[in-house]
Amino acid sequence: MSVVSLTTGYNNADGLRQRYGVNEVTVQRGGEYSRLADGRHLVEVTIDLLALSTACTQASGNHCIVADNVTIPNGAFIEQVDVLVTKETAGSNANLDLGLVDQDRTTEIDFNGLLAAADAFNGGTDLGTLTQYNVGTTEVGALVGTQITNTGLICANPETADWTAGVIKARIYYSMPTSADV
């Protein structure tokens, strides 16, 4: 098992990610809205489940970094993960692990720390369906409701079976507690 990217490339001597070729420099969909009206932060990534299953097949056990440009910072308190279906999902017994890998791109923070074998949104789900994962929710990962101690890149893999279709937006809500809060 290893960590791979949905696109290939390498880190140069300065630690910058380098890619060549038309398919390799495709912009990944994701970003951060810092400071929502309630003081929380929101990170959003778009995940093409078929592309994920092609790059990180369930049988390989690999985990794919879904957006090189999106991180969750050290000290973040993960509050909630939402999944919004933007293209019908499909895959017999397919489910999703969503987690974090350290910025060195190899060290696991928790590969299923955000979602663990999540499939509530699988199979004929209507477009626009929003599934919320909070502490105590089935399929929520162990990092939700905790403060992380390393800056992490978001990674995913098909946990039980590969996806055959679907696109989702994963939204991760977090806050940055002060020392007085902890």
DOBA-578753 format. One record per residue: x, y, z of N, C-alpha, C in turn. Coordinates in steps of 0.05 Angstrom, whole numbers, plus 5000, padded with zeros to 4 digits. Layout:
N
  n_c1  n_c2  n_c3  ca_c1  ca_c2  ca_c3  c_c1  c_c2  c_c3
     X     Y     Z      X      Y      Z     X     Y     Z
...
//
This chain:
182
  n_c1  n_c2  n_c3  ca_c1  ca_c2  ca_c3  c_c1  c_c2  c_c3
  5017  4977  5000   5000   5000   5000  5018  5025  5000
  5010  5045  4984   5025   5070   4984  5006  5093  4978
  5017  5117  4979   5002   5141   4973  5011  5150  4946
  4991  5156  4929   4996   5165   4902  4979  5190  4897
  4984  5203  4875   4968   5226   4868  4949  5219  4845
  4927  5233  4842   4910   5228   4818  4925  5237  4793
  4946  5253  4796   4963   5260   4774  4992  5252  4782
  5009  5247  4762   5036   5240   4769  5054  5265  4771
  5078  5261  4778   5096   5283   4781  5117  5276  4802
  5134  5295  4808   5154   5290   4829  5159  5317  4843
  5171  5315  4866   5180   5339   4881  5208  5346  4874
  5214  5370  4866   5241   5378   4859  5257  5383  4884
  5282  5392  4881   5300   5396   4904  5289  5417  4923
  5272  5436  4914   5260   5456   4931  5235  5447  4944
  5226  5422  4938   5202   5412   4950  5177  5419  4935
  5180  5431  4911   5157   5439   4895  5149  5416  4877
  5122  5413  4874   5112   5391   4858  5115  5399  4828
  5127  5381  4812   5132   5386   4784  5116  5366  4767
  5103  5376  4746   5088   5359   4727  5093  5368  4699
  5092  5349  4680   5095   5355   4652  5074  5341  4636
  5067  5352  4614   5047   5340   4596  5019  5351  4601
  5002  5350  4581   4975   5361   4582  4958  5349  4604
  4959  5322  4606   4942   5309   4626  4952  5313  4654
  4978  5318  4657   4989   5320   4684  4985  5347  4697
  4981  5368  4681   4978   5395   4693  4949  5404  4695
  4930  5386  4693   4902   5392   4696  4898  5403  4724
  4885  5426  4726   4880   5438   4752  4861  5420  4768
  4868  5415  4793   4851   5400   4811  4831  5418  4824
  4807  5408  4828   4785   5424   4838  4785  5423  4868
  4791  5444  4881   4790   5445   4910  4799  5472  4920
  4792  5478  4944   4801   5503   4956  4791  5507  4984
  4797  5530  4995   4790   5535   5023  4776  5562  5025
  4755  5562  5040   4741   5587   5047  4749  5592  5076
  4767  5611  5081   4775   5615   5108  4756  5635  5121
  4747  5627  5144   4730   5644   5161  4702  5647  5149
  4685  5627  5154   4657   5630   5147  4645  5649  5167
  4620  5656  5164   4607   5676   5181  4607  5667  5211
  4608  5641  5216   4608   5631   5244  4636  5627  5255
  4657  5635  5239   4684   5633   5248  4698  5607  5241
  4683  5588  5229   4695   5563   5221  4709  5566  5194
  4725  5546  5187   4737   5545   5160  4724  5522  5145
  4724  5525  5118   4713   5504   5101  4734  5497  5080
  4740  5472  5077   4756   5462   5055  4738  5445  5038
  4740  5449  5011   4723   5434   4993  4740  5422  4971
  4736  5396  4965   4749   5383   4943  4728  5368  4927
  4732  5368  4901   4715   5353   4883  4729  5326  4877
  4715  5304  4880   4726   5278   4875  4710  5263  4854
  4724  5258  4831   4712   5241   4810  4717  5212  4819
  4696  5198  4827   4699   5172   4838  4709  5151  4819
  4702  5154  4793   4713   5135   4772  4743  5140  4769
  4752  5165  4768   4781   5170   4766  4796  5160  4790
  4783  5163  4813   4795   5153   4838  4799  5123  4837
  4778  5109  4828   4779   5080   4826  4799  5070  4805
  4804  5087  4785   4823   5080   4764  4852  5083  4775
  4857  5105  4789   4884   5111   4799  4890  5095  4824
  4870  5090  4841   4874   5076   4866  4854  5054  4869
  4858  5033  4854   4838   5011   4855  4836  5000  4883
  4813  4989  4889   4808   4977   4915  4828  4955  4920
  4834  4939  4900   4853   4917   4903  4881  4926  4909
  4889  4950  4900   4917   4959   4905  4921  4968  4933
  4899  4977  4946   4901   4987   4973  4915  5015  4974
  4920  5027  4951   4933   5053   4950  4913  5075  4958
  4924  5097  4968   4908   5121   4975  4917  5143  4957
  4898  5157  4945   4904   5179   4926  4901  5206  4940
  4920  5223  4936   4918   5251   4944  4899  5264  4924
  4877  5275  4933   4857   5285   4914  4861  5313  4905
  4876  5329  4919   4882   5356   4910  4908  5366  4923
  4928  5369  4907   4955   5378   4917  4954  5406  4929
  4934  5421  4922   4933   5450   4930  4916  5455  4954
  4907  5434  4968   4889   5438   4990  4900  5423  5015
  4903  5437  5037   4912   5425   5062  4894  5433  5085
  4895  5417  5106   4882   5424   5131  4905  5428  5150
  4906  5452  5163   4930   5459   5179  4932  5445  5206
  4957  5444  5215   4963   5434   5241  4947  5449  5262
  4935  5435  5281   4920   5448   5302  4890  5451  5295
  4882  5444  5271   4854   5446   5264  4837  5426  5279
  4814  5435  5289   4794   5418   5302  4773  5411  5281
  4773  5386  5272   4755   5377   5251  4727  5374  5263
  4708  5389  5253   4681   5390   5264  4661  5372  5249
  4663  5372  5222   4642   5359   5206  4652  5354  5178
  4642  5333  5165   4648   5328   5137  4621  5325  5123
  4617  5339  5101   4593   5337   5085  4600  5325  5058
  4583  5309  5046   4586   5299   5019  4562  5308  5003
  4567  5322  4981   4547   5331   4962  4550  5317  4936
  4529  5303  4927   4530   5288   4902  4525  5308  4879
  4545  5310  4860   4542   5327   4837  4539  5312  4811
  4544  5286  4811   4539   5268   4789  4533  5241  4801
  4511  5228  4791   4502   5203   4802  4525  5183  4808
  4524  5171  4831   4545   5152   4839  4535  5124  4833
  4555  5107  4828   4549   5078   4823  4573  5062  4829
  4568  5037  4837   4590   5018   4843  4579  4998  4863
  4578  4973  4854   4567   4952   4871  4584  4949  4896
  4573  4954  4919   4586   4952   4945  4609  4972  4948
  4610  4993  4931   4631   5013   4933  4626  5031  4957
  4648  5038  4970   4647   5058   4991  4673  5073  4992
  4675  5094  5008   4697   5113   5006  4710  5117  5033
  4736  5115  5033   4753   5124   5055  4764  5151  5048
  4761  5170  5066   4772   5197   5062  4788  5204  5087
  4813  5213  5083   4830   5218   5106  4851  5238  5100
  4872  5237  5116   4894   5256   5113  4921  5242  5112
  4939  5252  5096   4966   5243   5094  4984  5268  5099
  5006  5264  5112   5025   5286   5118  5035  5298  5092
  5045  5323  5094   5055   5337   5070  5079  5323  5058
  5092  5305  5072   5114   5290   5059  5103  5270  5039
  5077  5267  5037   5062   5251   5017  5065  5221  5022
  5076  5213  5045   5079   5184   5050  5069  5177  5078
  5071  5194  5097   5064   5188   5125  5034  5191  5130
  5022  5169  5139   4993   5170   5144  4988  5186  5169
  4969  5205  5167   4958   5217   5191  4934  5200  5200
  4916  5194  5181   4895   5175   5185  4880  5172  5158
  4885  5149  5144   4874   5146   5117  4844  5145  5116
  4830  5138  5138   4801   5139   5138  4791  5156  5161
  4806  5177  5168   4800   5193   5191  4777  5213  5187
  4770  5218  5162   4747   5236   5157  4722  5220  5150
  4724  5200  5133   4702   5182   5127  4713  5154  5127
  4699  5135  5139   4708   5107   5141  4687  5090  5127
  4694  5079  5104   4676   5061   5088  4648  5074  5084
  4648  5099  5076   4623   5114   5073  4610  5107  5047
  4584  5100  5048   4569   5094   5024  4540  5103  5025
  4533  5120  5044   4506   5129   5047  4497  5144  5022
  4516  5155  5007   4509   5170   4983  4512  5154  4957
  4516  5127  4959   4521   5110   4936  4495  5099  4924
  4495  5097  4898   4475   5081   4883  4449  5095  4879
  4446  5109  4857   4421   5121   4849  4413  5145  4866
  4432  5156  4881   4427   5179   4897  4420  5203  4879
  4400  5217  4887   4392   5240   4871  4414  5262  4872
  4417  5275  4849   4436   5297   4848  4429  5317  4869
  4449  5329  4881   4444   5349   4901  4440  5338  4929
  4440  5312  4932   4436   5301   4959  4461  5307  4976
  4455  5317  5000   4476   5324   5019  4475  5306  5043
  4498  5292  5048   4500   5275   5071  4520  5287  5091
  4511  5291  5116   4528   5303   5136  4539  5282  5155
  4565  5284  5161   4578   5266   5179  4589  5282  5203
  4579  5276  5226   4588   5289   5251  4596  5267  5271
  4608  5275  5293   4615   5256   5314  4590  5239  5321
  4594  5213  5322   4572   5195   5328  4556  5185  5304
  4561  5197  5281   4547   5189   5257  4560  5163  5246
  4544  5145  5236   4555   5121   5223  4573  5130  5200
  4595  5117  5195   4614   5122   5173  4632  5146  5177
  4630  5160  5200   4647   5183   5205  4675  5172  5214
  4696  5186  5206   4723   5178   5214  4731  5188  5241
  4753  5176  5251   4762   5181   5278  4774  5210  5282
  4781  5224  5261   4792   5251   5264  4770  5271  5268
  4745  5265  5261   4723   5284   5265  4718  5285  5295
  4718  5310  5305   4715   5314   5334  4742  5315  5349
  4764  5316  5334   4790   5318   5346  4806  5341  5333
  4828  5347  5347   4847   5367   5337  4871  5353  5325
  4877  5359  5299   4900   5345   5287  4926  5358  5294
  4947  5342  5293   4974   5352   5301  4994  5355  5279
  4985  5350  5254   5002   5354   5231  4985  5366  5208
  4997  5383  5192   4983   5393   5168  4980  5370  5149
  4956  5367  5138   4951   5343   5121  4939  5350  5094
  4946  5333  5074   4934   5333   5048  4910  5313  5049
  4889  5319  5035   4866   5302   5035  4871  5279  5016
  4866  5254  5025   4869   5230   5009  4844  5213  5010
  4841  5196  4990   4817   5179   4988  4824  5153  4975
  4807  5133  4980   4809   5108   4965  4783  5093  4966
  4777  5077  4945   4754   5060   4947  4760  5037  4966
  4744  5034  4987   4751   5017   5009  4745  4987  5004
  4720  4982  4995   4712   4954   4992  4711  4945  4963
  4701  4963  4946   4698   4957   4917  4702  4983  4902
  4708  4981  4876   4713   5005   4860  4687  5018  4851
  4689  5045  4848   4667   5061   4838  4666  5059  4808
  4642  5059  4796   4640   5059   4767  4629  5085  4756
  4620  5103  4773   4611   5129   4764  4607  5147  4789
  4606  5173  4783   4599   5192   4804  4619  5213  4809
  4610  5236  4817   4627   5258   4826  4614  5269  4851
  4631  5275  4871   4622   5286   4896  4639  5310  4904
  4627  5327  4920   4643   5348   4933  4644  5341  4962
  4669  5338  4973   4672   5333   5001  4679  5360  5014
  4663  5367  5034   4667   5392   5048  4675  5386  5077
  4698  5396  5085   4709   5391   5112  4708  5417  5127
  4693  5418  5149   4691   5441   5166  4710  5438  5190
  4725  5459  5196   4743   5458   5219  4745  5486  5232
  4754  5486  5257   4759   5511   5270  4787  5510  5281
  4798  5533  5288   4825   5535   5299  4823  5545  5328
  4821  5526  5347   4818   5534   5374  4842  5549  5385
  4837  5568  5403   4859   5582   5417  4868  5565  5441
  4890  5572  5453   4899   5557   5476  4879  5558  5499
  4863  5579  5500   4842   5581   5521  4820  5561  5517
  4816  5552  5491   4794   5534   5484  4801  5504  5491
  4826  5498  5493   4834   5470   5497  4844  5464  5525
//
